[in-house]
Amino acid sequence: MYEIDAKGVYYKNLNEKIREAIKNHQKDIVLNDVCGQYYIGCGLDDKDVKITINGVPGNDLGAFMNGPTIIVNDDAQDGVGNTMNGGRIVVYGSAGDVLAYSMRGGKIFVEKDVGYRACIHMKAYKQMNPTVVIGGCSGAFMGEYMAGGTLILLGLTKKKNKPISGVYLATGMHGGKIFIRGGVDKHLLWSEAVVVEPDESEMKKIASEVKEFCNLFKIDYNMIMEEEFVKVVPKSTRPYGHLYIPGP
């Protein structure tokens, strides 16, 4: 294990320290006293590297990342997994806005809540098919313009008579799948998205990802799976096609 004291370190200098450690064949890196430093793990490729963060990382954690594992032992700010291609990010807390923005591969697990526009523009790319599991609730515009991948929302922090997500759920969605535990109020949903039942293969996918989530956060798997799941999908792969002017 290789420890780096991040207290008061400028974000560029911290990221240089991380890259230097990896260059020197360090595979298990622990960052202590992190407080808002941007771009931790950005663009890293080595699948054998694990970065453990003690503290709250700043925006764009794991952006463009291609392989490592990042563990956050606290909350995370905006843009976690921005355009991430591979690897795994685990947040033992809540995350901010635009989680998994344009994410193309890998996995993200968040123990508690996320902010607005989670998984906006998330997509599958060739053999890459990203998965995001959120243990709590989400803000508005979750799944906005989503084009691929799997998003699972568990709602474990949901309060009585409160919605599991914000309004405009799946706005502009034209691909991928959103699975929501316990159902979703239809008035939250964009008019071009529909709620249907997951099929048997999709329930196996949900079960597999929820099991991994439960193992990470020490949560009762059977308790979670007692609730039904619904699937949110778009009515069309071209939801705004009617707005285009036909060609000659």
N, C-alpha and C positions, 0 to 999 in steps of 0.2 A: 504494500500500500504506500502511495506517495501523496503526502499532504501539502497543500498550498494554502497559505494564509491570505485570504482575499480582502481582509479588512482595510478599507481606504484605498485599495488598488484601483486605478483607472481601468475601465473595461478593456481597452486595447492592450494594456500591459498584462492584464490577467489572461486574456486569450493567447498572448504570446507565450506566457509561462506554461499554459496548458499544451500548446503545440510543441514547445521545447521538451516538455516531459514525455510526450508521445514519441517525439523524434529520438529520445534517449531510451526508448523501449519500455516506458512505464505503461502498464495496462490497467491498473486499479488506482485511479486518481480521486482524492478527496479534497474538495474545496470548502474551507471553513470561513465563517463570517461573511458570506456573500450577502450583498445588499444592493440590489438593483443593477448589477453590471449586465450590459447587453451582450447578445450574440454568443453566449457560452455554448460551445459545441458546434458552432456554425461551420458547415461544410466538411466536417470530419468524416473520414472514410473507413477507418479501421474497425472491423466488426468485433474485435477482441477487446476493445477499450471500454471500460466502465468509468463513468464520472459520477461521483456522489456529491451532491450539493447540500451543504448545511447553511441554511439561510434562504432568502427570497431572491431568485434570479430576475433580471430585468427582461425587457422585450426580446422577442425572437430567439428564445432558447431553442437550440437544435435546428435552426433554420438551415435548409439545404443539406441536412445531415444525411449520410449514406450508410451508416452501419452501427455506430456505437450504441451503448445503453447509457441513458442519463436517469439518475434517481434524484428526485428533489424531496428533501425531508421538511418541506414547508409549503407555503403557497407559491404560485408562479404568476408572473405578470402577463401582458398581452403577447399574442403571436407565437405561442408555443407550437413548435413543429411547422413553422412557416415553410411551405414548399419542400417539406421533408421527403426524401426518397427511400429511406430505409433506416432500420434500427428500432429502438424502443425508448420511449420516455414515460416515466412513472412519476406522478405528482401526488405526494402524501398530503393533500390539502385541496385548495381550490385553485382555479386558473382564471385568467382574465378574458378579455375579448379576443375574437378572431383566432381561437384555438384551431390548429390544423388548417390554416389558410392555404389553399392550393396544395395540400398534402397529396403525394402521389404513391407513397409506399411506407411500410413499417407500421408500428403500433403506438398508440398513446393511451395511457390509462390515467384517469383523474379520479381521485377518491371522492371528492365532494362536488361543488358547483362550478359552473363556468359562466362567463359573461355573454355578451352579445355576439351574434354572427359566428357561432361555433361551426367549424367545417365548411365555411364559405368557399366555394370553388373546389372543394375536395374532389379528386378524380382518380381513376385507375389509369395506369400507363403501361402498355405492353404486358409483361408478366407481373407487374407490381399492382397490388390491390390493398389499399390502406384500411386499417381498422382503428376506430376510436371508441372507447368505452368511458362513459361519464357516470360516476356513481350518484351524483346529486341531480340538480335541476339546471336548466339553462335559461339564458336571457332570450330576447327577441331575435328573429331572423335566423334561428338555427337551421343549418342545411341550405342556406341561401345559395342559389346557382350550383348546387351540388351536382356533379357529373359522374361520380363513381365512388366505389368504396363502401364501407359499412360503418354506420354510426349507431351505437347502442346507448340509450338513455335510461338509467335505472330509477331515478327519482327517490333515492333513499333518504334525502333530506326534505322531501316534500311535506309541507304542513297541510293540515286539514283545510279543505275548501280553497286551497291555493292551486294554481295550475303547475304542471310539471315543466312547462316551457313558456317562453314569452310569445307574443303575437308574431304573425307573419312567418310561421313555421313552414319551411320548405319552399319559400318564395323563389320562383325561377328554377326550381330543381328540375333537372332533365336526365338524371341518371343516378345510379347508386341506390342504396337502401337505408332507411332509417327505421330502427326497431325501438319501440317505446314500451316500457314495462308499465302495466296497469291501465293502458289506454291514454287517449288524448282528447281534449275538448275540440270538437270540430270547428268552433268559431276561431280557434287559434291558427287554423290551417289556411294556407294559400288556396285560392279557388281552383288552381290547376293541379292540386295534389289530392290523393285519395288515401283512405285508411282501409286496409284489407288484412286478412289473416296471413301470418307466415306459413309457408308450407313445411313439410317434414325436414327437408334438407336445410332450410333456413333456421329451423329450431335447433338443429344440430350445431350449426354455426354459432347461434346465440349461446347455447349451452357451453360450448368450448371456450368462447371468449369470456363468459361470465365466470367460469371455473378459474380461468387464469386471473381475472380480476379479484376473485375471492381469495385465492392463494396469496396474492400480493398484499391485500389489505386486511387479511384475517377476518373475513366476513362470512356468515353462514350462507353457503351456496343454496341449500334447500329452501331457506326462507325467501331468497330472491326468486327462485324458480317456481314458487307457489303461485305467484301472480301471473296472469296472462300477458302476452306480448302482442302488440299490434305492429303492422308494417305500414310505413308511409312511403308512397312511391308517386312519381309524376304520372299524369294522364297521358302525356306525350313527351317524346324526345325533342320536340321543337315547340316549347310552350309559348313562344312569342312569334311563331310563324305567321299568324294572322296579321301581324303589324307590318310585315315586309311588303314593299311594293313589287308586284309581279314584273318580271322582265319582259322585254318585247317578244 
